[in-house]
Amino acid sequence: MIKKEHKFLKTPNKNSNSIFDLLEMTGKVGEFLVYLVPYLILTSIGTLIKMTFLTLISLATFNQWIKLKNLWNRKYISSQIGNP
């Protein structure tokens, strides 16, 4: 019994340099770019939003423990370091 190969599963001829092979490859590259570019843009935007949000949370938390206004006050520094 001879098994017939499906027309979509045939392996392409390796020596073929036709315009159709070039168009097929261009289509694959174009499809890759169509999915890659939005992915990179959305991931970059998401990362920026996440880093901004986490930075604001960390600054607010840090301000609860050490008041940023008093951080460089001479009295606060001398009480933390001691009299030089």
mmCIF file as gemmi writes it, N, C-alpha and C atoms, coordinates in Angstrom:
data_model
loop_
_atom_site.group_PDB
_atom_site.id
_atom_site.type_symbol
_atom_site.label_atom_id
_atom_site.label_alt_id
_atom_site.label_comp_id
_atom_site.label_asym_id
_atom_site.label_entity_id
_atom_site.label_seq_id
_atom_site.pdbx_PDB_ins_code
_atom_site.Cartn_x
_atom_site.Cartn_y
_atom_site.Cartn_z
_atom_site.occupancy
_atom_site.B_iso_or_equiv
_atom_site.pdbx_formal_charge
_atom_site.auth_seq_id
_atom_site.auth_asym_id
_atom_site.pdbx_PDB_model_num
ATOM 1 N N . MET Axp A 1 ? 0.838 -1.173 0 1 0 ? 1 A 1
ATOM 2 C CA . MET Axp A 1 ? 0 0 0 1 0 ? 1 A 1
ATOM 3 C C . MET Axp A 1 ? 0.894 1.252 0 1 0 ? 1 A 1
ATOM 4 N N . ILE Axp A 2 ? 0.692 2.086 -0.961 1 0 ? 2 A 1
ATOM 5 C CA . ILE Axp A 2 ? 1.473 3.314 -1.08 1 0 ? 2 A 1
ATOM 6 C C . ILE Axp A 2 ? 0.678 4.44 -0.431 1 0 ? 2 A 1
ATOM 7 N N . LYS Axp A 3 ? 1.369 5.116 0.482 1 0 ? 3 A 1
ATOM 8 C CA . LYS Axp A 3 ? 0.722 6.208 1.202 1 0 ? 3 A 1
ATOM 9 C C . LYS Axp A 3 ? 0.916 7.502 0.418 1 0 ? 3 A 1
ATOM 10 N N . LYS Axp A 4 ? -0.18 8.194 0.108 1 0 ? 4 A 1
ATOM 11 C CA . LYS Axp A 4 ? -0.087 9.46 -0.615 1 0 ? 4 A 1
ATOM 12 C C . LYS Axp A 4 ? 0.221 10.587 0.366 1 0 ? 4 A 1
ATOM 13 N N . GLU Axp A 5 ? 1.084 11.456 -0.068 1 0 ? 5 A 1
ATOM 14 C CA . GLU Axp A 5 ? 1.435 12.605 0.753 1 0 ? 5 A 1
ATOM 15 C C . GLU Axp A 5 ? 0.425 13.723 0.498 1 0 ? 5 A 1
ATOM 16 N N . HIS Axp A 6 ? 0.014 14.368 1.566 1 0 ? 6 A 1
ATOM 17 C CA . HIS Axp A 6 ? -0.94 15.466 1.436 1 0 ? 6 A 1
ATOM 18 C C . HIS Axp A 6 ? -0.258 16.64 0.75 1 0 ? 6 A 1
ATOM 19 N N . LYS Axp A 7 ? -1.002 17.4 -0.051 1 0 ? 7 A 1
ATOM 20 C CA . LYS Axp A 7 ? -0.383 18.467 -0.835 1 0 ? 7 A 1
ATOM 21 C C . LYS Axp A 7 ? 0.178 19.593 0.032 1 0 ? 7 A 1
ATOM 22 N N . PHE Axp A 8 ? -0.36 19.786 1.252 1 0 ? 8 A 1
ATOM 23 C CA . PHE Axp A 8 ? 0.157 20.845 2.122 1 0 ? 8 A 1
ATOM 24 C C . PHE Axp A 8 ? 1.349 20.383 2.944 1 0 ? 8 A 1
ATOM 25 N N . LEU Axp A 9 ? 1.566 19.078 3.024 1 0 ? 9 A 1
ATOM 26 C CA . LEU Axp A 9 ? 2.667 18.549 3.819 1 0 ? 9 A 1
ATOM 27 C C . LEU Axp A 9 ? 3.883 18.212 2.983 1 0 ? 9 A 1
ATOM 28 N N . LYS Axp A 10 ? 3.853 18.462 1.707 1 0 ? 10 A 1
ATOM 29 C CA . LYS Axp A 10 ? 4.991 18.153 0.849 1 0 ? 10 A 1
ATOM 30 C C . LYS Axp A 10 ? 6.167 19.038 1.226 1 0 ? 10 A 1
ATOM 31 N N . THR Axp A 11 ? 7.337 18.448 1.223 1 0 ? 11 A 1
ATOM 32 C CA . THR Axp A 11 ? 8.536 19.23 1.501 1 0 ? 11 A 1
ATOM 33 C C . THR Axp A 11 ? 8.91 20.004 0.246 1 0 ? 11 A 1
ATOM 34 N N . PRO Axp A 12 ? 9.251 21.272 0.391 1 0 ? 12 A 1
ATOM 35 C CA . PRO Axp A 12 ? 9.578 22.064 -0.796 1 0 ? 12 A 1
ATOM 36 C C . PRO Axp A 12 ? 10.905 21.632 -1.396 1 0 ? 12 A 1
ATOM 37 N N . ASN Axp A 13 ? 11.049 21.878 -2.659 1 0 ? 13 A 1
ATOM 38 C CA . ASN Axp A 13 ? 12.284 21.566 -3.356 1 0 ? 13 A 1
ATOM 39 C C . ASN Axp A 13 ? 13.369 22.522 -2.869 1 0 ? 13 A 1
ATOM 40 N N . LYS Axp A 14 ? 14.489 21.965 -2.407 1 0 ? 14 A 1
ATOM 41 C CA . LYS Axp A 14 ? 15.545 22.799 -1.833 1 0 ? 14 A 1
ATOM 42 C C . LYS Axp A 14 ? 16.259 23.641 -2.9 1 0 ? 14 A 1
ATOM 43 N N . ASN Axp A 15 ? 16.246 23.192 -4.147 1 0 ? 15 A 1
ATOM 44 C CA . ASN Axp A 15 ? 16.943 23.917 -5.205 1 0 ? 15 A 1
ATOM 45 C C . ASN Axp A 15 ? 16.071 24.983 -5.854 1 0 ? 15 A 1
ATOM 46 N N . SER Axp A 16 ? 14.853 25.11 -5.406 1 0 ? 16 A 1
ATOM 47 C CA . SER Axp A 16 ? 13.932 26.044 -6.033 1 0 ? 16 A 1
ATOM 48 C C . SER Axp A 16 ? 14.199 27.459 -5.535 1 0 ? 16 A 1
ATOM 49 N N . ASN Axp A 17 ? 14.351 28.373 -6.479 1 0 ? 17 A 1
ATOM 50 C CA . ASN Axp A 17 ? 14.564 29.783 -6.139 1 0 ? 17 A 1
ATOM 51 C C . ASN Axp A 17 ? 13.488 30.64 -6.782 1 0 ? 17 A 1
ATOM 52 N N . SER Axp A 18 ? 12.291 30.176 -6.762 1 0 ? 18 A 1
ATOM 53 C CA . SER Axp A 18 ? 11.232 30.894 -7.459 1 0 ? 18 A 1
ATOM 54 C C . SER Axp A 18 ? 10.762 32.091 -6.645 1 0 ? 18 A 1
ATOM 55 N N . ILE Axp A 19 ? 10.053 32.949 -7.292 1 0 ? 19 A 1
ATOM 56 C CA . ILE Axp A 19 ? 9.503 34.137 -6.65 1 0 ? 19 A 1
ATOM 57 C C . ILE Axp A 19 ? 8.472 33.759 -5.6 1 0 ? 19 A 1
ATOM 58 N N . PHE Axp A 20 ? 7.829 32.608 -5.783 1 0 ? 20 A 1
ATOM 59 C CA . PHE Axp A 20 ? 6.824 32.175 -4.816 1 0 ? 20 A 1
ATOM 60 C C . PHE Axp A 20 ? 7.457 31.792 -3.479 1 0 ? 20 A 1
ATOM 61 N N . ASP Axp A 21 ? 8.656 31.211 -3.54 1 0 ? 21 A 1
ATOM 62 C CA . ASP Axp A 21 ? 9.357 30.902 -2.293 1 0 ? 21 A 1
ATOM 63 C C . ASP Axp A 21 ? 9.745 32.188 -1.566 1 0 ? 21 A 1
ATOM 64 N N . LEU Axp A 22 ? 10.17 33.177 -2.332 1 0 ? 22 A 1
ATOM 65 C CA . LEU Axp A 22 ? 10.524 34.466 -1.74 1 0 ? 22 A 1
ATOM 66 C C . LEU Axp A 22 ? 9.302 35.133 -1.115 1 0 ? 22 A 1
ATOM 67 N N . LEU Axp A 23 ? 8.171 35.068 -1.801 1 0 ? 23 A 1
ATOM 68 C CA . LEU Axp A 23 ? 6.944 35.651 -1.258 1 0 ? 23 A 1
ATOM 69 C C . LEU Axp A 23 ? 6.48 34.917 -0.009 1 0 ? 23 A 1
ATOM 70 N N . GLU Axp A 24 ? 6.652 33.606 -0.003 1 0 ? 24 A 1
ATOM 71 C CA . GLU Axp A 24 ? 6.263 32.83 1.174 1 0 ? 24 A 1
ATOM 72 C C . GLU Axp A 24 ? 7.126 33.209 2.374 1 0 ? 24 A 1
ATOM 73 N N . MET Axp A 25 ? 8.437 33.359 2.137 1 0 ? 25 A 1
ATOM 74 C CA . MET Axp A 25 ? 9.335 33.744 3.212 1 0 ? 25 A 1
ATOM 75 C C . MET Axp A 25 ? 9.018 35.167 3.691 1 0 ? 25 A 1
ATOM 76 N N . THR Axp A 26 ? 8.725 36.062 2.765 1 0 ? 26 A 1
ATOM 77 C CA . THR Axp A 26 ? 8.373 37.436 3.122 1 0 ? 26 A 1
ATOM 78 C C . THR Axp A 26 ? 7.097 37.465 3.956 1 0 ? 26 A 1
ATOM 79 N N . GLY Axp A 27 ? 6.146 36.615 3.61 1 0 ? 27 A 1
ATOM 80 C CA . GLY Axp A 27 ? 4.916 36.531 4.392 1 0 ? 27 A 1
ATOM 81 C C . GLY Axp A 27 ? 5.176 36.074 5.808 1 0 ? 27 A 1
ATOM 82 N N . LYS Axp A 28 ? 6.098 35.117 5.973 1 0 ? 28 A 1
ATOM 83 C CA . LYS Axp A 28 ? 6.414 34.634 7.318 1 0 ? 28 A 1
ATOM 84 C C . LYS Axp A 28 ? 7.114 35.716 8.134 1 0 ? 28 A 1
ATOM 85 N N . VAL Axp A 29 ? 8.028 36.444 7.491 1 0 ? 29 A 1
ATOM 86 C CA . VAL Axp A 29 ? 8.723 37.532 8.184 1 0 ? 29 A 1
ATOM 87 C C . VAL Axp A 29 ? 7.741 38.643 8.528 1 0 ? 29 A 1
ATOM 88 N N . GLY Axp A 30 ? 6.846 38.96 7.613 1 0 ? 30 A 1
ATOM 89 C CA . GLY Axp A 30 ? 5.837 39.994 7.872 1 0 ? 30 A 1
ATOM 90 C C . GLY Axp A 30 ? 4.922 39.609 9.013 1 0 ? 30 A 1
ATOM 91 N N . GLU Axp A 31 ? 4.528 38.343 9.047 1 0 ? 31 A 1
ATOM 92 C CA . GLU Axp A 31 ? 3.678 37.874 10.142 1 0 ? 31 A 1
ATOM 93 C C . GLU Axp A 31 ? 4.421 37.959 11.469 1 0 ? 31 A 1
ATOM 94 N N . PHE Axp A 32 ? 5.711 37.629 11.434 1 0 ? 32 A 1
ATOM 95 C CA . PHE Axp A 32 ? 6.534 37.721 12.642 1 0 ? 32 A 1
ATOM 96 C C . PHE Axp A 32 ? 6.583 39.163 13.14 1 0 ? 32 A 1
ATOM 97 N N . LEU Axp A 33 ? 6.779 40.111 12.224 1 0 ? 33 A 1
ATOM 98 C CA . LEU Axp A 33 ? 6.85 41.519 12.618 1 0 ? 33 A 1
ATOM 99 C C . LEU Axp A 33 ? 5.505 42.048 13.11 1 0 ? 33 A 1
ATOM 100 N N . VAL Axp A 34 ? 4.424 41.559 12.511 1 0 ? 34 A 1
ATOM 101 C CA . VAL Axp A 34 ? 3.089 42.005 12.926 1 0 ? 34 A 1
ATOM 102 C C . VAL Axp A 34 ? 2.834 41.625 14.377 1 0 ? 34 A 1
ATOM 103 N N . TYR Axp A 35 ? 3.335 40.482 14.809 1 0 ? 35 A 1
ATOM 104 C CA . TYR Axp A 35 ? 3.141 40.068 16.196 1 0 ? 35 A 1
ATOM 105 C C . TYR Axp A 35 ? 4.232 40.606 17.118 1 0 ? 35 A 1
ATOM 106 N N . LEU Axp A 36 ? 5.44 40.8 16.599 1 0 ? 36 A 1
ATOM 107 C CA . LEU Axp A 36 ? 6.557 41.211 17.439 1 0 ? 36 A 1
ATOM 108 C C . LEU Axp A 36 ? 6.465 42.679 17.854 1 0 ? 36 A 1
ATOM 109 N N . VAL Axp A 37 ? 6.174 43.559 16.924 1 0 ? 37 A 1
ATOM 110 C CA . VAL Axp A 37 ? 6.194 45 17.21 1 0 ? 37 A 1
ATOM 111 C C . VAL Axp A 37 ? 5.165 45.391 18.278 1 0 ? 37 A 1
ATOM 112 N N . PRO Axp A 38 ? 3.896 44.986 18.172 1 0 ? 38 A 1
ATOM 113 C CA . PRO Axp A 38 ? 2.961 45.337 19.251 1 0 ? 38 A 1
ATOM 114 C C . PRO Axp A 38 ? 3.338 44.707 20.588 1 0 ? 38 A 1
ATOM 115 N N . TYR Axp A 39 ? 3.895 43.497 20.545 1 0 ? 39 A 1
ATOM 116 C CA . TYR Axp A 39 ? 4.32 42.848 21.787 1 0 ? 39 A 1
ATOM 117 C C . TYR Axp A 39 ? 5.395 43.677 22.479 1 0 ? 39 A 1
ATOM 118 N N . LEU Axp A 40 ? 6.389 44.115 21.72 1 0 ? 40 A 1
ATOM 119 C CA . LEU Axp A 40 ? 7.466 44.908 22.316 1 0 ? 40 A 1
ATOM 120 C C . LEU Axp A 40 ? 6.96 46.256 22.821 1 0 ? 40 A 1
ATOM 121 N N . ILE Axp A 41 ? 6.074 46.887 22.072 1 0 ? 41 A 1
ATOM 122 C CA . ILE Axp A 41 ? 5.536 48.186 22.492 1 0 ? 41 A 1
ATOM 123 C C . ILE Axp A 41 ? 4.72 48.039 23.773 1 0 ? 41 A 1
ATOM 124 N N . LEU Axp A 42 ? 3.827 47.059 23.804 1 0 ? 42 A 1
ATOM 125 C CA . LEU Axp A 42 ? 2.975 46.881 24.982 1 0 ? 42 A 1
ATOM 126 C C . LEU Axp A 42 ? 3.774 46.449 26.204 1 0 ? 42 A 1
ATOM 127 N N . THR Axp A 43 ? 4.799 45.607 26.007 1 0 ? 43 A 1
ATOM 128 C CA . THR Axp A 43 ? 5.606 45.21 27.16 1 0 ? 43 A 1
ATOM 129 C C . THR Axp A 43 ? 6.409 46.383 27.692 1 0 ? 43 A 1
ATOM 130 N N . SER Axp A 44 ? 6.918 47.22 26.809 1 0 ? 44 A 1
ATOM 131 C CA . SER Axp A 44 ? 7.674 48.394 27.258 1 0 ? 44 A 1
ATOM 132 C C . SER Axp A 44 ? 6.776 49.361 28.027 1 0 ? 44 A 1
ATOM 133 N N . ILE Axp A 45 ? 5.589 49.612 27.514 1 0 ? 45 A 1
ATOM 134 C CA . ILE Axp A 45 ? 4.653 50.508 28.205 1 0 ? 45 A 1
ATOM 135 C C . ILE Axp A 45 ? 4.258 49.919 29.556 1 0 ? 45 A 1
ATOM 136 N N . GLY Axp A 46 ? 3.987 48.633 29.591 1 0 ? 46 A 1
ATOM 137 C CA . GLY Axp A 46 ? 3.629 47.976 30.852 1 0 ? 46 A 1
ATOM 138 C C . GLY Axp A 46 ? 4.748 48.043 31.866 1 0 ? 46 A 1
ATOM 139 N N . THR Axp A 47 ? 5.984 47.87 31.407 1 0 ? 47 A 1
ATOM 140 C CA . THR Axp A 47 ? 7.131 47.951 32.31 1 0 ? 47 A 1
ATOM 141 C C . THR Axp A 47 ? 7.282 49.361 32.862 1 0 ? 47 A 1
ATOM 142 N N . LEU Axp A 48 ? 7.111 50.367 32.022 1 0 ? 48 A 1
ATOM 143 C CA . LEU Axp A 48 ? 7.215 51.753 32.498 1 0 ? 48 A 1
ATOM 144 C C . LEU Axp A 48 ? 6.134 52.078 33.525 1 0 ? 48 A 1
ATOM 145 N N . ILE Axp A 49 ? 4.913 51.626 33.275 1 0 ? 49 A 1
ATOM 146 C CA . ILE Axp A 49 ? 3.823 51.863 34.23 1 0 ? 49 A 1
ATOM 147 C C . ILE Axp A 49 ? 4.118 51.158 35.546 1 0 ? 49 A 1
ATOM 148 N N . LYS Axp A 50 ? 4.574 49.923 35.468 1 0 ? 50 A 1
ATOM 149 C CA . LYS Axp A 50 ? 4.866 49.158 36.675 1 0 ? 50 A 1
ATOM 150 C C . LYS Axp A 50 ? 5.991 49.807 37.482 1 0 ? 50 A 1
ATOM 151 N N . MET Axp A 51 ? 7.066 50.229 36.808 1 0 ? 51 A 1
ATOM 152 C CA . MET Axp A 51 ? 8.188 50.836 37.518 1 0 ? 51 A 1
ATOM 153 C C . MET Axp A 51 ? 7.786 52.175 38.138 1 0 ? 51 A 1
ATOM 154 N N . THR Axp A 52 ? 6.982 52.96 37.445 1 0 ? 52 A 1
ATOM 155 C CA . THR Axp A 52 ? 6.509 54.23 38.005 1 0 ? 52 A 1
ATOM 156 C C . THR Axp A 52 ? 5.648 53.991 39.233 1 0 ? 52 A 1
ATOM 157 N N . PHE Axp A 53 ? 4.732 53.046 39.147 1 0 ? 53 A 1
ATOM 158 C CA . PHE Axp A 53 ? 3.853 52.72 40.264 1 0 ? 53 A 1
ATOM 159 C C . PHE Axp A 53 ? 4.654 52.221 41.466 1 0 ? 53 A 1
ATOM 160 N N . LEU Axp A 54 ? 5.61 51.327 41.237 1 0 ? 54 A 1
ATOM 161 C CA . LEU Axp A 54 ? 6.412 50.799 42.342 1 0 ? 54 A 1
ATOM 162 C C . LEU Axp A 54 ? 7.318 51.868 42.948 1 0 ? 54 A 1
ATOM 163 N N . THR Axp A 55 ? 7.812 52.783 42.127 1 0 ? 55 A 1
ATOM 164 C CA . THR Axp A 55 ? 8.638 53.872 42.644 1 0 ? 55 A 1
ATOM 165 C C . THR Axp A 55 ? 7.816 54.795 43.535 1 0 ? 55 A 1
ATOM 166 N N . LEU Axp A 56 ? 6.606 55.121 43.113 1 0 ? 56 A 1
ATOM 167 C CA . LEU Axp A 56 ? 5.745 55.983 43.934 1 0 ? 56 A 1
ATOM 168 C C . LEU Axp A 56 ? 5.381 55.305 45.252 1 0 ? 56 A 1
ATOM 169 N N . ILE Axp A 57 ? 5.106 54.013 45.211 1 0 ? 57 A 1
ATOM 170 C CA . ILE Axp A 57 ? 4.792 53.286 46.449 1 0 ? 57 A 1
ATOM 171 C C . ILE Axp A 57 ? 5.996 53.271 47.379 1 0 ? 57 A 1
ATOM 172 N N . SER Axp A 58 ? 7.189 53.039 46.833 1 0 ? 58 A 1
ATOM 173 C CA . SER Axp A 58 ? 8.376 52.989 47.685 1 0 ? 58 A 1
ATOM 174 C C . SER Axp A 58 ? 8.691 54.36 48.281 1 0 ? 58 A 1
ATOM 175 N N . LEU Axp A 59 ? 8.487 55.436 47.511 1 0 ? 59 A 1
ATOM 176 C CA . LEU Axp A 59 ? 8.713 56.776 48.064 1 0 ? 59 A 1
ATOM 177 C C . LEU Axp A 59 ? 7.712 57.103 49.167 1 0 ? 59 A 1
ATOM 178 N N . ALA Axp A 60 ? 6.465 56.713 48.98 1 0 ? 60 A 1
ATOM 179 C CA . ALA Axp A 60 ? 5.452 56.971 50.006 1 0 ? 60 A 1
ATOM 180 C C . ALA Axp A 60 ? 5.748 56.178 51.272 1 0 ? 60 A 1
ATOM 181 N N . THR Axp A 61 ? 6.191 54.948 51.123 1 0 ? 61 A 1
ATOM 182 C CA . THR Axp A 61 ? 6.517 54.12 52.285 1 0 ? 61 A 1
ATOM 183 C C . THR Axp A 61 ? 7.75 54.662 53 1 0 ? 61 A 1
ATOM 184 N N . PHE Axp A 62 ? 8.752 55.069 52.227 1 0 ? 62 A 1
ATOM 185 C CA . PHE Axp A 62 ? 9.97 55.613 52.813 1 0 ? 62 A 1
ATOM 186 C C . PHE Axp A 62 ? 9.672 56.911 53.558 1 0 ? 62 A 1
ATOM 187 N N . ASN Axp A 63 ? 8.738 57.703 53.049 1 0 ? 63 A 1
ATOM 188 C CA . ASN Axp A 63 ? 8.385 58.969 53.678 1 0 ? 63 A 1
ATOM 189 C C . ASN Axp A 63 ? 7.678 58.75 55.017 1 0 ? 63 A 1
ATOM 190 N N . GLN Axp A 64 ? 7.049 57.592 55.203 1 0 ? 64 A 1
ATOM 191 C CA . GLN Axp A 64 ? 6.406 57.309 56.487 1 0 ? 64 A 1
ATOM 192 C C . GLN Axp A 64 ? 7.449 57.069 57.573 1 0 ? 64 A 1
ATOM 193 N N . TRP Axp A 65 ? 8.539 56.39 57.227 1 0 ? 65 A 1
ATOM 194 C CA . TRP Axp A 65 ? 9.553 56.072 58.228 1 0 ? 65 A 1
ATOM 195 C C . TRP Axp A 65 ? 10.501 57.239 58.47 1 0 ? 65 A 1
ATOM 196 N N . ILE Axp A 66 ? 10.957 57.86 57.406 1 0 ? 66 A 1
ATOM 197 C CA . ILE Axp A 66 ? 11.875 58.99 57.512 1 0 ? 66 A 1
ATOM 198 C C . ILE Axp A 66 ? 11.255 60.128 56.717 1 0 ? 66 A 1
ATOM 199 N N . LYS Axp A 67 ? 10.957 61.198 57.377 1 0 ? 67 A 1
ATOM 200 C CA . LYS Axp A 67 ? 10.35 62.335 56.686 1 0 ? 67 A 1
ATOM 201 C C . LYS Axp A 67 ? 11.383 62.955 55.746 1 0 ? 67 A 1
ATOM 202 N N . LEU Axp A 68 ? 11.025 63.04 54.48 1 0 ? 68 A 1
ATOM 203 C CA . LEU Axp A 68 ? 11.978 63.53 53.488 1 0 ? 68 A 1
ATOM 204 C C . LEU Axp A 68 ? 12.329 64.998 53.705 1 0 ? 68 A 1
ATOM 205 N N . LYS Axp A 69 ? 11.403 65.77 54.292 1 0 ? 69 A 1
ATOM 206 C CA . LYS Axp A 69 ? 11.699 67.184 54.554 1 0 ? 69 A 1
ATOM 207 C C . LYS Axp A 69 ? 12.794 67.318 55.609 1 0 ? 69 A 1
ATOM 208 N N . ASN Axp A 70 ? 12.776 66.428 56.584 1 0 ? 70 A 1
ATOM 209 C CA . ASN Axp A 70 ? 13.74 66.521 57.68 1 0 ? 70 A 1
ATOM 210 C C . ASN Axp A 70 ? 15.013 65.728 57.422 1 0 ? 70 A 1
ATOM 211 N N . LEU Axp A 71 ? 15.106 65.079 56.289 1 0 ? 71 A 1
ATOM 212 C CA . LEU Axp A 71 ? 16.236 64.187 56.045 1 0 ? 71 A 1
ATOM 213 C C . LEU Axp A 71 ? 17.563 64.939 56.04 1 0 ? 71 A 1
ATOM 214 N N . TRP Axp A 72 ? 17.602 66.124 55.436 1 0 ? 72 A 1
ATOM 215 C CA . TRP Axp A 72 ? 18.844 66.878 55.364 1 0 ? 72 A 1
ATOM 216 C C . TRP Axp A 72 ? 18.864 68.045 56.36 1 0 ? 72 A 1
ATOM 217 N N . ASN Axp A 73 ? 18.006 67.999 57.353 1 0 ? 73 A 1
ATOM 218 C CA . ASN Axp A 73 ? 18.008 69.005 58.402 1 0 ? 73 A 1
ATOM 219 C C . ASN Axp A 73 ? 19.231 68.782 59.297 1 0 ? 73 A 1
ATOM 220 N N . ARG Axp A 74 ? 19.898 69.858 59.674 1 0 ? 74 A 1
ATOM 221 C CA . ARG Axp A 74 ? 21.133 69.745 60.466 1 0 ? 74 A 1
ATOM 222 C C . ARG Axp A 74 ? 20.871 69.073 61.807 1 0 ? 74 A 1
ATOM 223 N N . LYS Axp A 75 ? 19.741 69.402 62.439 1 0 ? 75 A 1
ATOM 224 C CA . LYS Axp A 75 ? 19.416 68.817 63.737 1 0 ? 75 A 1
ATOM 225 C C . LYS Axp A 75 ? 19.199 67.299 63.608 1 0 ? 75 A 1
ATOM 226 N N . TYR Axp A 76 ? 18.516 66.885 62.549 1 0 ? 76 A 1
ATOM 227 C CA . TYR Axp A 76 ? 18.253 65.452 62.341 1 0 ? 76 A 1
ATOM 228 C C . TYR Axp A 76 ? 19.551 64.701 62.066 1 0 ? 76 A 1
ATOM 229 N N . ILE Axp A 77 ? 20.409 65.286 61.248 1 0 ? 77 A 1
ATOM 230 C CA . ILE Axp A 77 ? 21.673 64.62 60.919 1 0 ? 77 A 1
ATOM 231 C C . ILE Axp A 77 ? 22.555 64.509 62.151 1 0 ? 77 A 1
ATOM 232 N N . SER Axp A 78 ? 22.627 65.572 62.928 1 0 ? 78 A 1
ATOM 233 C CA . SER Axp A 78 ? 23.482 65.524 64.125 1 0 ? 78 A 1
ATOM 234 C C . SER Axp A 78 ? 22.929 64.552 65.158 1 0 ? 78 A 1
ATOM 235 N N . SER Axp A 79 ? 21.618 64.394 65.239 1 0 ? 79 A 1
ATOM 236 C CA . SER Axp A 79 ? 21.067 63.424 66.188 1 0 ? 79 A 1
ATOM 237 C C . SER Axp A 79 ? 21.316 61.988 65.728 1 0 ? 79 A 1
ATOM 238 N N . GLN Axp A 80 ? 21.386 61.766 64.439 1 0 ? 80 A 1
ATOM 239 C CA . GLN Axp A 80 ? 21.629 60.419 63.93 1 0 ? 80 A 1
ATOM 240 C C . GLN Axp A 80 ? 23.112 60.059 63.917 1 0 ? 80 A 1
ATOM 241 N N . ILE Axp A 81 ? 23.955 61.017 63.603 1 0 ? 81 A 1
ATOM 242 C CA . ILE Axp A 81 ? 25.389 60.739 63.486 1 0 ? 81 A 1
ATOM 243 C C . ILE Axp A 81 ? 26.104 60.994 64.806 1 0 ? 81 A 1
ATOM 244 N N . GLY Axp A 82 ? 25.656 61.962 65.524 1 0 ? 82 A 1
ATOM 245 C CA . GLY Axp A 82 ? 26.358 62.393 66.73 1 0 ? 82 A 1
ATOM 246 C C . GLY Axp A 82 ? 27.095 63.681 66.429 1 0 ? 82 A 1
ATOM 247 N N . ASN Axp A 83 ? 27.563 64.33 67.461 1 0 ? 83 A 1
ATOM 248 C CA . ASN Axp A 83 ? 28.274 65.598 67.261 1 0 ? 83 A 1
ATOM 249 C C . ASN Axp A 83 ? 29.68 65.312 66.755 1 0 ? 83 A 1
ATOM 250 N N . PRO Axp A 84 ? 30.036 65.889 65.61 1 0 ? 84 A 1
ATOM 251 C CA . PRO Axp A 84 ? 31.389 65.635 65.074 1 0 ? 84 A 1
ATOM 252 C C . PRO Axp A 84 ? 32.461 66.384 65.844 1 0 ? 84 A 1
